[in-house]
Amino acid sequence: STTIDRSERSNALIIYTSGTSGKPKGCVLTFDAVQAHVDSMVKAWRWTKDDVILHVLPLHHVHGLINALLTPLFIGARIIMLPHFDASKSWEHLVQPGFDKHITVFTAVPTIYSKL
């Protein structure tokens, strides 16, 4: 059998930088670093279990993985995930009557905001 180290200081994941100053670099995050990030997001954004987030971000960046997925999961919030960003589908969820008008959090990147 294999034993997996799941201590706070063991490695949890590798996130790659965008490569703006050269080649993308892998950044290893420990479990305690991920938890600290989640805790800071809960405090700063005042997440609660009653929040509902519309998630349209890719999961290979911190914004999509930790900010918009792990943080709401940790606090017990509801996540509506679209398989990919689609401006018209996003608008349906955000503003059209009878659709998910109860969404309380939408977070994205400038490119997505400009397409909306």
Helices and strands as residue ranges (DSSP letters): E 11-16, E 26-30, H 31-45, E 52-55, H 62-62, I 63-70, H 71-75, E 78-81, H 87-95, E 105-106, H 110-115
